[in-house]
Amino acid sequence: MAIPALLRNTACRTTRIALMTLLAIGIGLSWAVPQVPAAAAVTVTLGAAVWLTLAPRRTPAVAVGAGIGGWMAVTGCFALGTGLARSHVRREAPFDQATGAGRRDTFALRDLIVSASPANPLCARVITIDASAERYRLTTAWASAAPTLLSAAWCARAAHADTTAGAQHLSMRRATAPVSAAVHWGWTWDVPRAELVALARSGCDVAGWLRFARAPFWTAHGADSVAVGDLRYDRDRGVSVARFTFARQSAHCAVTPPSWLPPRRDVWPELEM
């Protein structure tokens, strides 16, 4: 929205070419990037066409005001959509489940990661981080900010495959929580809390990695090593900057860990250093 306003207020040919090139790249990416739904790409393209048509017919001050107002409106829509999606998930997140011998284990929500869908403020990808006295759980979902207009199931169907498969390097199972028009639960991973405590205490590499991981997961990688990652970024099958393989036991710690506290000290307070 800002580019048509800038075009209206510049007479420099080189600047106008640069702005038009930038706009064309933005529109092209909306069609080329697979995470952007086709409906959103159409909206971006039509919106750019409308703004390019209307901006030259307005005074420079009006064009600038409209550009700033449009930018604020889009930003506000995404902020409002994310907030509404977050509230829906908080209301419907499952915090009680059956465990061994029929005993109930109550989970507490530790963190809620909400990422708006590209170019669509009504849909959001969600990761919930829960913990009980003995268990740690990650669950994915898609949430709708306005379920009467667009259901969460539609958001899940329209999403790119890398956000609907749960994770690439973690074996997750289908979540059994009831779905609704507002929240469509996807995949879940549930393990004993003590597993990571043992890994962090025996390997300083794992302990250092915990200073960065907001949604940590870990899996066995051979007899003497463990693969760790952050569920927020585990979308690529290949090597990832958020996934590492460490020895289960570190012979020595070559690097001093950063001084900040681990993001998940609310789940594992016993690992604070």
Rosetta blueprint (number, residue, H / E / L):
1 M L
2 A H
3 I H
4 P H
5 A H
6 L H
7 L H
8 R H
9 N L
10 T L
11 A L
12 C L
13 R H
14 T H
15 T H
16 R H
17 I H
18 A H
19 L H
20 M H
21 T H
22 L H
23 L H
24 A H
25 I H
26 G H
27 I H
28 G H
29 L H
30 S H
31 W H
32 A H
33 V L
34 P L
35 Q L
36 V L
37 P L
38 A H
39 A H
40 A H
41 A H
42 V H
43 T H
44 V H
45 T H
46 L H
47 G H
48 A H
49 A H
50 V H
51 W H
52 L H
53 T H
54 L H
55 A H
56 P H
57 R H
58 R L
59 T L
60 P H
61 A H
62 V H
63 A H
64 V H
65 G H
66 A H
67 G H
68 I H
69 G H
70 G H
71 W H
72 M H
73 A H
74 V H
75 T H
76 G H
77 C H
78 F H
79 A H
80 L H
81 G H
82 T H
83 G H
84 L H
85 A H
86 R H
87 S H
88 H H
89 V H
90 R H
91 R H
92 E H
93 A L
94 P L
95 F L
96 D E
97 Q E
98 A E
99 T L
100 G H
101 A H
102 G H
103 R L
104 R E
105 D E
106 T E
107 F L
108 A E
109 L E
110 R E
111 D E
112 L E
113 I E
114 V E
115 S E
116 A E
117 S E
118 P L
119 A L
120 N E
121 P E
122 L E
123 C E
124 A E
125 R E
126 V E
127 I E
128 T E
129 I E
130 D E
131 A E
132 S L
133 A L
134 E L
135 R E
136 Y E
137 R E
138 L E
139 T E
140 T E
141 A E
142 W E
143 A E
144 S E
145 A L
146 A L
147 P L
148 T L
149 L L
150 L L
151 S L
152 A H
153 A H
154 W H
155 C H
156 A H
157 R H
158 A H
159 A L
160 H L
161 A H
162 D H
163 T H
164 T L
165 A L
166 G L
167 A L
168 Q L
169 H L
170 L L
171 S L
172 M L
173 R E
174 R E
175 A L
176 T L
177 A L
178 P L
179 V L
180 S L
181 A L
182 A L
183 V E
184 H E
185 W E
186 G E
187 W E
188 T E
189 W E
190 D E
191 V E
192 P E
193 R L
194 A H
195 E H
196 L H
197 V H
198 A H
199 L H
200 A H
201 R H
202 S H
203 G L
204 C H
205 D H
206 V H
207 A H
208 G H
209 W H
210 L L
211 R L
212 F L
213 A L
214 R L
215 A L
216 P E
217 F E
218 W E
219 T E
220 A E
221 H L
222 G L
223 A L
224 D L
225 S E
226 V E
227 A E
228 V E
229 G E
230 D E
231 L L
232 R L
233 Y L
234 D L
235 R L
236 D L
237 R L
238 G L
239 V L
240 S L
241 V L
242 A L
243 R E
244 F E
245 T E
246 F E
247 A E
248 R L
249 Q L
250 S L
251 A L
252 H L
253 C L
254 A L
255 V L
256 T L
257 P L
258 P L
259 S L
260 W L
261 L L
262 P L
263 P L
264 R L
265 R L
266 D L
267 V L
268 W L
269 P H
270 E H
271 L H
272 E L
273 M L
